[in-house]
């Protein structure tokens, strides 16, 4: 039985890099695709490099290379594309595109490097390929651009509150990144986006309430409150995470109702007294007309 020839690291890595370069071209829109046999060949080379007897077992090096490939692609291609977008909304669109590409790249590479998931990663208690890929995006893209993305989304929400039409699907896709980066946990969505959004919501409705309380009657004011709450519920259903609804509505109620509770009570009573006076005047006039 013929022994399998040793695949040296440089030889094997050169072959793997050719496949990785093809993945990058596909992500950048080139009209290429992977045939099943190509993917299998890449998997086989990596399998051989990992399963060879020491000192030719290269699983640790390949695990590090997997992360290096993602880091290099982000630094050379993803971040420059995002940084050149000066318009906030265009930056959001590019962010969503690059996030989708990143997930696609992880799927490709995870197929090629699958043998690491079977043996090397569990034995060494390392981050899964998926988690390691998300960490790369978080450390390089999210940490640099999440603040800009949050500000851009908040501006869009305020525009919508002022009656402008916005791309709700875009906002939802951006906010989905905040959830996905936490791998199902809500840490980044809540601590980074939601807290900032709620602060801006309080500022926005505080400003509105300070003018409405002066200009509007009690009934008109309450109609506006009802409409605002309805609109905020719609925002949750269209692009905010469902967990935001209670906190968002409480923030709106506080600024529109709780803060102005005394003034609203006074408006309600003064309106009732005025209505009562009008009723009395009308009754009195009717009585006078009835006297011959």
N, C-alpha and C positions, 0 to 999 in steps of 0.2 A: 504494500500500500504506500503510495507516494505521499511524503510529508508535505503539508501546506507550506509554501514559501513565506518567509517573514516579510511583512510590510513595514518598512522603516517609516518613521514619523514624517520626514520631509516628503517622501514619495507619496504617502497616503494623503497628507494635507494638501499637497499640490492638486491632487485629483478632486478632493472635497471642495477646494476653493473654486474650481471651475463650475461646480454645481451651484455654489453660493452666488457666484457672479451672475449666473443665469436667473436665479431667484430675484436678484436685485433688478435685472433688466425687466423682468416680468412686472415687478412692482412699479417700475417707472413707466409702464405702459407699452413696452415693446411687444410686438406680436409673436410671442414665443410661449411654449408650454412644456411641461414635463411629461414624458412618456412613462408608463409604469415601469418599464425595464430600467430607465435612468434612475428613478427613485430607488429601486431595488438594488442597483449597483452601488449607489452611495451608501445605502444602509449596510450592504455587505462589506464594503471597505471599512466602515466604522466598526462594524461587528468584529472583523478580523483584527483591527488595530487594538480593540479593547480586550479580546479574548486570547491574545498571544501570551505565552509564558513570559514572566519577568526575565530580563529587564525591558522587554518589548511590549509590555501591556501599557497602552497609552490612554487609558480611560481618564485619569486625572487631567492630563494635558488637553484632551478633547473637550472635557467639561469646561475648562477655562477658555478654550477657543470658542466654544459656543457663545459665551457671554461677550468675549472680545469682538466677535463678528457683529453682534447687535450694537455694541457700544460704538464701533467704528462706523457702521452705517448711519447711526443717529447723528454722530458728530460730523460726518462728511456730507451727508445728504439731507437729513430731516431738519436739523436745527438751522442750517443756512436757509432752507426754503421757508421756514417759519419766521425767521428774523427779518427777512426781506419784505414781509407783508406789513406795511405801515398802517393800512386801513384795518380797524379792529375787527370788522365783520369778515373781511377776507382772511384775516389771521385765524379766526374761528373755523372757517371752512377748511383752511389748510390743516389745522390741528385735527379736525375730524378725519380728513383724508389720510393724514400720516398715522393716526391711531389705527384706522382700519388696515392700512398697509403693514403696520407693526404686528397686528394680530395675525395677518396672513403670513408674514415672515416666520413668526413663531410656529405656525402650523406646518409650514414647509420643513423648517429645521428640526422640529420635534419628530417628524417622520424619519428624517435621515439619522438623527442621533437617538433613535428610540431605544437602542440597546443600553444606553446610559440609564434610562428610566427603569429598566428591568433589574439591573444588578448594581451598578456603581452608585447611583443616587441613594437608593434605600440602604445599602450597606454603610455608606458614609454619612447617612442622615443629612444629606444636602437638600437645598431647595430644588423643587421640581423644575423641569425645563420651562414650564409655563410661568411659574412664580419668578424664576430668575429673569425671564423675559420681561415681565411686568416691572420688576425692580429696576431693570435697565431704563425703561421708559420713564419711570417715576424719578429716578435719580438725575437723568439728563434733560428730559423734556418737561415733565410736570413741575419740578422744582424751579425751573427757570421761567416758565410761561404761565403757570396756573394763576398767578396774580393778575396778569393782563387778561387772561380768559375770563376770570371772575368779574373784573371791572366791565369788560365788553358785554357780558351777559346781563349784568345789572343795568347797564345803559339801555339795552334792548327791552328789558322788562319795563323800565320807566317810560320808554317811548310808547310801548303798548298801553300803559296806563293813561297816557295822554291822548290815546285815540289812533295812534299810527299802527299800520299793519306790519308785523315782523315775521320772520321765518321761524315759526315755532318748532318745526322739525330740526332745524339747525341747533336751536337752544337745547332741545331734548338730547340730541346726539352729543353735544358738549357735556351736558350734565351727566350723561351715562358714563362718560370717561371717569368722572369723579367717583362714581360708584364702583366701576370696574377696577380702578387702580387699587381700591381697598379689598379686592377679591371677595366681594359680597358684604364686607363690613362697611359701615356708613361713616367711618372716621373722617375721610377726606371730604366727602360731601357735606357732612354736618359742620366740622370744625373750620373748613376753609371756605366753602361756598355758602352754606345755609346761614351761618352766623352773620356773614357780611350782607347777604340778601335781606335778612330780618332787620338789621340795623338800618339799611337803606329804606326798607319798607316803613319803618317807624318815622324816619326823617321825612319821607314823602307825604305820609298821611298827617303828620303833625303840621306840615306846611299847608296842606289842603284844609284841614279842620280849622286852623286859625283864621282863615278867610270865610269859610262857610258858616261858622258860628256867628259871624257878624252880619253876613249878607242874607242868610236864609231864615225862613220861618221854621218852626219846629217840624212841621210835617214835611217840608221840602228837604230839610237836613236829614231826617230819618229815611226818606226815599233814597237819598244819595248814599247813605250808609248801607242800605239794603243792596243797592246796585254794586257798590264796591265789594261787598262780601261775595256776591254772586260772581263777579269777575275774577276775584282771587281764587275761588273754587275752580273756575274754568282753567286758570293757569296751572293749578295742580294736576288737573285731569289731562292737560295737553303736554306739559313738559317738566314740571317739578316732580320730585319724588313724592309718593303718597304720604310718606312720613312727615312731610313738611306742612300738611294741611292744618292740623290743629294749632301748631305754633304760629303759622302765618295768620290765620283768622283771629287768634287771640291778640296778636300784635296790632292788627287793624282795629279790632274792637277797642283795645286800650286807647289808641290814639284818637279815635273818633267818638267814643262813648264815655269811657272811664275818665279820661282827662277833663272832659267838658260836662261831666254829669250834673254839676250844680247849675251851669248856664242852661243846659237843656231842660232841666226841671223848671227853671224860671220861665223859659220860653213856652213850655207846655202850659204852665199855669196862666201866664199872661195872655196866651192865645185863647184859653178857655174863658177867661174873664171878658176878653174882647167879644167873643162869640156870644156870651151871656148878655152883655150890654146891647149888642145888635138885636138879639131876640127880644129883649125888653122894649127896645125902641120900636121895633116892628109891631109888637103887641099893643103898645101904647097908641101908636098911630092908628091901628085898626080900630081900637076902642073909641077914639075921638071921632072917626068917620061914622061910627054907628050911632052917635048921639044926634037926634034930630035938631 
